[in-house]
Amino acid sequence: MITLGCSKNTVDSEKLMAQLNAHAVQVQHNAEQSDARTVIINTCGFINDAKQESVDTILEYINAKEQGLIDNLYVMGCLSERYAKELKTEMPEVDQFFGVNNIEDIVKALGYDYKSNLVGERLLSTPSHYAYLKIAEGCNRKCSFCAIPLIRGKYESFAVDDLLTEAKLLAKHGVKELLLIAQDTSYYGMDIQKSSLLTTLLEKLSEINEIEWIRLHYAYPAGFPKDVIDVIASNPKMCKYLDIPVQHISDNMLKIMRRGLDKKKTIELIENFRSKIPGLSIRTTLLVGHPGETEADFEELYNFVCDTKFDRLGIFTYSHEEDTYAARHYKDSINPGVKQERANIIMKAQQEISLLKNRQRIAHTMKVVIDNIDDAAAYGRTQYDSPEVDNEVIINNPENIKVGSFYDVKIIEAGEFDLEGELVKP
Ligand code: SF4
């Protein structure tokens, strides 16, 4: 099983692997070396770079099939959901293409019965102490640059009870940290009852004894359910962490991008988070080079980044995705070099901000979960850091330390994107 793209794809792959595992099929995930005769690629179709990576991976395994190294090759996920017809024509060597959300068809195509009683069961691909919990599918937003609603369809919240069943199963298997994900977690419940169910879900998840940390990702600024701020502030299991992509800040660009919120409201929301949740670690994502972005818009974004001092920041350059609102209404007018230069300028500023903030952690003792240990060191995270995307805490020459356990760690050194610490003896 090969998973490309985002953590939502990871969850889909884990659900499929659990089905196969239940039929005593030996499953490997993203194995460098594998003697498996059947390969399933879960693709990403979000932006050009990701699409290219998916196509290259499929071609790599078509090659392996032609060399007789594998017998069967199946492709699923966003790329094949979006381009099924073209892929079928161009890649006849692939046994079958599947879209998103049809795990049942894949299981049947592989010759097994779909086990509907395995609701919530996952074969984890992450270290066993943390897991992504996908709370909904699809998206009802209208962001100009985004193809996801075209691929994943309308927003569909998963039932609170099903998510609790899934979370309890994960907790039973050793998961202590849940990372809540969706295309848009802010909208959770709105499709079911026209009011948010996110607070209800967070509070119920926090009642699961084994779960120690709950982390909220992919929040959307417009219509962010305010009561969630109080849950993050008051619930000891809620990480003081929030991932909320704002994409841009100038009113001109927020309008062109159809983000549904202006500069003033965006800044008020961030200030509200920070006043209600002292020490909150805010991760955001920005997009530069969208058609219509002027030098003045970019300067406004740069100043916003310098003033706001986000704790964690990711940046993308605009990708002209066919059938999106932007592609249907604008030319891809900004030169790729200018796009990249704008991204580099923002990331340079963020590096300095991140170093500054990390230095403020020195001499502080923090609760750290250990994700990984090698001969030289142990690698962990604080509640302010999400796996795979944020800072790590490095503990050199660790003794008697276990992956998945929590330790008090005194921070002794800080870099731009990592901290160094030493264990505090109990
Ligand atoms: S919120 Fe906007 S950017 Fe995110 S998936 Fe939905 S349409 Fe795309």
Residues whose N, C-alpha, C, O or C-beta is under 5 A from the ligand:
A	BS01	SF4	C139 R141 K142 C143 C146 I148 Q183 D184
